[in-house]
Amino acid sequence: MTRSDRKKPKSGPNNQRREGLLFAVTAGQAGRRVLAVAAASGLILAGAGVARADVIYNTLDVTVDSVAEVMPLNAGGAAGTTTLALSPTNGDGKSGCNLPGGTILTLSLASSNPAAATVSPSSVTFTSCGDSKTLTVTPLAAGTATVSAAATANTSGGSFDLTPATFTVNVVAPAPSNTAPSVTVGGVATGGSYAKGSVPAASCNVVDAEDGNSTAPATLSAVSGPYASDGIGQQTASCTYTDRGGLTASGSVTYSITDPSGPQITYSLKPGTPNGLSDWFTVPVVLSWTVTDTESPGSVSTTGCEDRAISADQVKTTYTCSATSAGGSASKDTVPVGLDATAPDVSYTAPRDPSATMAGSGAR
């Protein structure tokens, strides 16, 4: 049987993988017998004893094995990196490292699916056992790719196991873009002052590129301050919005609620009007004060507003009631109140006349 009659090796995927991963080149005298089947690249592959070859491996995990590690990436996202390094095994007939000084091992690197991910550089050369090479994988589109190494040059005379250098790249579609929302509080303004009963409705105005714009009522805090029980004081309107992408925005506005008016003061007299001449009272008088503030009754304080029962005669006197509240101050004066409830004493003395004397009392 001639050389041309020999059975050619199969070109199936298993043989292609073996030819790309494991090889050995013999160096020395011309005419030395070939030890393995010639690879398509012109290099000679190792046969038995492959498991004992020095190992080229990636550093995606801490183990050195034949299981292809996985590099997860996002399409269009950041590139991934890993390092190829050499581990000597001393089991292929060569003592120590298979790359002594002056020898090289050159590997080509390829992606099985360059539409999904590419690898660079496309070729690396090891010149010593301590050498390492960084690979960069660029994700392009959703899909899976296998990155593997194949030998293109080996001047060491030793064998290398390239299986642990292989790894899988899983590229997933990028997550939908999500712009953070913005929230503003409408209707009321920070530091604003609004009369009780006339506070504008506070709203949450949301702007979100993905979810769309929306408006909702704001959350109102309890009124705080010394007159909070009357609804006078400070209040905060708050808004919080979380979009469908999980991003949250918030805002708040604090404003004041005020009493728009001061207290109202009225009084009454009983009798209501003077019953004597010249606006004098001749019977006891009762003075009653009424002070009100419908917006902040709890804030009212008064001076001189005590009710009075006037029973003793007095000259005409004006009484004053003053009041303050959260809405302001007010005062009011009464009409002059004079009381003469005692009848006058009247007497008359005539010139001395032994025959006539007249005296009287109780007449007005």
C-alpha positions in Angstrom: 0.0 0.0 0.0 1.4 3.3 -1.1 1.2 6.5 1.0 -1.5 7.7 -1.3 -3.6 4.6 -0.5 -3.6 5.3 3.2 -7.0 6.0 4.7 -7.4 9.7 5.2 -8.6 10.8 8.7 -12.2 11.8 8.9 -12.9 15.5 8.8 -15.8 15.4 11.3 -16.2 17.9 14.2 -14.5 15.6 16.7 -11.3 15.3 14.6 -11.4 19.0 13.9 -11.5 19.7 17.6 -8.7 17.3 18.4 -6.6 18.8 15.7 -7.2 22.3 17.0 -6.6 21.6 20.6 -3.8 19.0 21.1 -0.6 18.8 19.1 3.0 18.1 19.4 5.8 18.9 17.0 9.0 16.9 16.9 12.2 18.8 16.4 15.6 17.4 15.5 17.2 15.6 12.7 15.6 15.5 9.3 13.9 12.3 8.4 12.7 11.6 11.9 9.5 9.4 11.9 6.3 11.3 12.3 4.6 10.5 15.7 1.1 11.7 15.0 -1.3 12.5 12.1 -0.4 15.8 10.4 -2.9 18.5 11.1 -4.3 20.8 8.4 -2.2 23.6 9.8 1.0 21.6 9.2 1.5 20.9 13.0 1.7 17.4 14.4 -0.9 16.5 17.0 -0.2 14.5 20.1 -1.9 11.2 20.5 -1.6 9.0 23.6 -0.3 11.0 26.5 -2.4 14.1 25.8 -3.7 14.1 29.4 -0.2 14.5 30.6 0.6 17.6 28.4 1.2 21.1 29.8 -2.1 22.9 30.1 -3.2 26.3 28.6 -6.2 27.4 30.7 -8.4 30.4 31.1 -8.9 32.2 34.5 -12.7 32.6 34.4 -12.8 30.4 37.5 -10.2 29.0 40.0 -10.2 25.4 38.6 -8.2 24.0 35.7 -10.4 21.4 34.0 -11.9 20.4 30.7 -15.3 22.0 31.5 -15.9 25.1 29.5 -16.5 28.1 31.7 -19.2 30.6 31.0 -18.7 34.4 30.5 -22.1 36.2 30.7 -22.3 39.5 28.8 -25.0 42.0 27.7 -25.4 42.8 24.1 -23.9 46.2 23.4 -22.6 46.4 26.9 -19.1 46.3 28.4 -16.6 43.9 27.1 -15.5 40.9 29.1 -11.9 39.8 29.8 -10.1 36.7 30.8 -6.5 35.6 30.9 -4.8 32.6 29.3 -2.0 31.0 31.3 0.2 27.9 31.3 0.4 25.2 33.9 3.2 22.6 33.5 2.4 19.0 34.4 5.7 17.2 33.9 3.8 14.2 32.4 4.6 14.3 28.8 8.2 13.1 28.9 9.7 16.6 29.2 10.9 17.6 32.7 9.5 20.9 33.9 8.0 23.5 31.7 7.6 22.8 28.0 8.6 26.4 27.1 12.2 26.8 28.1 14.0 30.0 27.0 14.1 30.5 23.2 11.0 28.5 22.4 7.5 29.7 21.6 3.9 28.5 21.5 1.6 30.5 19.2 -2.2 30.1 19.4 -4.9 31.4 17.2 -8.2 32.4 18.9 -11.6 32.3 17.4 -15.3 32.8 18.2 -17.7 30.2 16.9 -20.3 32.9 16.5 -18.7 36.2 15.7 -22.2 37.8 15.2 -22.8 37.3 18.9 -19.3 37.9 20.3 -15.8 38.5 19.0 -12.5 37.8 20.7 -9.2 39.8 20.5 -6.4 39.5 19.9 -6.8 36.8 17.3 -3.4 35.4 18.0 -1.2 35.1 21.1 2.4 33.8 21.6 3.7 32.3 24.8 7.5 32.6 25.3 7.8 31.2 28.8 6.0 29.3 31.4 5.3 32.4 33.4 3.7 34.1 30.4 0.0 35.1 30.3 -2.2 36.7 27.8 -5.3 38.8 28.2 -8.3 38.2 26.0 -11.1 40.7 25.4 -14.5 39.5 24.4 -16.9 42.1 22.8 -20.6 41.3 23.0 -22.5 42.3 19.8 -25.9 40.6 19.8 -27.9 38.1 21.9 -26.6 34.6 21.3 -24.0 32.0 22.4 -20.4 31.7 21.2 -17.5 29.3 22.0 -14.1 30.8 22.2 -11.4 28.2 21.6 -7.6 28.1 20.9 -5.7 26.3 18.2 -2.0 26.0 17.8 -0.2 27.6 14.9 3.4 27.3 16.0 5.3 25.3 18.6 9.1 25.2 18.7 9.3 23.6 22.2 9.1 19.9 21.2 6.5 19.5 24.0 2.8 18.9 24.0 0.1 21.2 25.3 -3.5 20.6 26.2 -5.7 23.5 25.0 -9.1 22.2 26.1 -9.1 24.2 29.4 -8.6 27.3 27.4 -12.0 27.0 25.8 -15.0 29.0 27.3 -18.5 29.8 26.4 -19.8 33.3 26.0 -23.5 33.9 26.7 -24.7 37.2 25.4 -28.2 38.4 26.5 -30.2 41.2 25.0 -29.7 44.5 26.9 -32.3 45.5 29.5 -34.7 48.1 28.2 -33.5 51.6 28.8 -35.1 53.2 31.8 -34.8 56.9 32.5 -35.3 58.0 36.1 -38.6 59.8 36.6 -38.9 63.3 38.0 -41.5 64.5 40.5 -42.6 68.0 41.3 -45.2 69.2 43.8 -47.8 71.4 42.2 -50.5 73.7 43.6 -48.5 74.9 46.6 -45.0 76.5 46.9 -42.2 76.1 49.3 -42.5 78.8 52.0 -45.9 79.8 50.7 -48.6 81.2 53.0 -52.3 80.3 52.5 -55.4 81.3 54.4 -57.2 78.6 56.2 -60.0 77.3 54.0 -58.3 78.5 50.9 -55.2 76.3 50.6 -54.7 75.1 47.0 -54.9 71.4 46.3 -51.4 69.9 46.2 -50.6 67.5 43.4 -47.8 65.2 42.3 -46.7 65.9 38.8 -44.7 63.0 37.4 -42.6 63.0 34.2 -41.3 59.6 33.0 -40.0 58.9 29.5 -41.0 55.2 29.6 -44.1 55.2 31.8 -45.6 58.5 30.6 -46.5 61.6 32.5 -49.1 61.5 35.2 -50.7 63.5 38.0 -51.9 62.4 41.4 -52.9 64.0 44.7 -50.1 64.7 47.1 -49.8 63.2 50.6 -50.4 65.8 53.2 -48.8 65.8 56.7 -50.6 66.8 59.8 -50.5 70.5 60.6 -47.8 71.4 63.1 -47.3 74.4 65.3 -48.8 75.9 68.5 -52.2 76.3 67.0 -52.2 73.0 65.1 -55.5 72.0 66.8 -57.2 74.8 64.9 -55.6 73.9 61.6 -53.2 76.8 61.8 -49.5 76.2 61.3 -47.1 74.4 58.9 -48.0 71.5 56.5 -45.9 69.4 54.1 -47.1 68.0 50.8 -45.1 65.0 49.7 -44.8 63.0 46.5 -43.1 59.7 45.8 -43.1 57.8 42.5 -41.5 54.5 41.5 -41.5 53.6 37.8 -41.9 50.1 36.3 -38.2 49.9 36.0 -37.7 50.3 39.8 -36.4 53.8 39.8 -37.8 56.2 42.4 -38.2 60.0 42.6 -39.7 62.1 45.3 -40.3 65.7 46.3 -42.0 67.7 49.0 -43.1 71.3 49.7 -43.7 72.9 53.2 -46.0 75.9 53.5 -48.0 77.8 56.1 -51.7 77.8 56.8 -52.8 81.1 58.4 -55.8 82.7 60.1 -57.0 85.3 57.6 -58.7 87.6 60.2 -58.4 88.8 63.7 -60.9 88.3 66.6 -64.3 89.8 66.6 -65.5 91.7 69.7 -69.1 92.6 70.7 -70.7 93.6 74.0 -74.1 94.0 75.4 -75.6 96.1 78.2 -78.6 95.2 80.3 -80.6 97.4 80.3 -79.7 98.0 76.7 -80.0 101.8 76.8 -79.8 104.4 79.6 -83.2 104.8 81.3 -82.5 108.1 82.9 -82.0 111.6 81.7 -78.9 112.6 79.8 -77.9 109.0 79.0 -77.7 108.0 82.7 -78.7 104.6 84.1 -80.7 104.7 87.2 -80.8 100.9 87.7 -77.9 98.4 88.0 -76.2 97.6 84.7 -74.7 94.3 83.5 -71.9 94.5 80.9 -71.2 91.3 78.9 -68.4 90.8 76.3 -68.2 88.3 73.5 -64.9 87.6 71.7 -64.8 85.1 68.8 -62.4 83.9 66.1 -63.9 81.2 64.0 -60.6 80.3 62.3 -58.4 79.9 65.3 -60.4 80.0 68.6 -57.6 78.3 70.5 -55.3 81.2 69.8 -57.5 84.0 71.3 -56.2 85.9 74.3 -58.1 88.8 75.9 -57.5 91.8 78.1 -60.2 93.8 79.9 -63.0 91.6 78.6 -64.4 90.5 81.9 -68.2 90.7 82.3 -69.2 93.3 84.9 -72.2 93.9 87.1 -72.3 97.6 87.9 -74.5 98.4 90.9 -72.8 101.3 92.6 -73.2 104.8 91.4 -70.4 105.9 89.1 -69.6 108.7 86.7 -69.8 107.9 83.1 -67.0 105.3 82.4 -65.9 103.8 79.1 -64.8 100.1 79.2 -62.4 98.6 76.7 -61.9 94.9 75.6 -58.8 94.0 73.6 -58.1 90.6 72.0 -55.4 88.9 69.9 -55.4 85.7 67.9 -53.4 84.0 65.2 -55.1 86.2 62.7 -54.3 89.5 64.4 -55.6 91.9 67.1 -58.8 93.9 67.8 -60.2 96.1 70.5 -63.6 97.7 71.3 -64.9 100.4 73.6 -68.2 100.6 75.2 -70.4 103.6 75.3 -69.9 105.6 78.5 -71.8 104.0 81.3 -72.9 106.2 84.1 -75.1 105.0 87.0 -77.1 107.2 89.4 -79.4 104.9 91.3 -79.6 107.0 94.5 -82.5 109.6 94.9 -81.3 113.1 95.8 -82.0 114.5 99.3 -83.9 117.9 99.1 -84.4 120.2 102.1 -85.5 123.8 102.4 -85.1 126.2 105.3 -87.2 129.4 105.3 -86.3 132.5 107.1 -86.8 132.1 110.8 -90.5 132.6 111.5 -91.8 131.2 114.8 -95.1 130.5 113.2 -94.0 128.4 110.2 -91.4 125.7 109.4 -91.4 123.4 106.3 -89.1 120.5 105.6 -89.2 117.6 103.1 -87.2 114.7 101.7 -87.4 112.2 98.8 -88.4 114.7 96.2 -86.5 114.9 92.8 
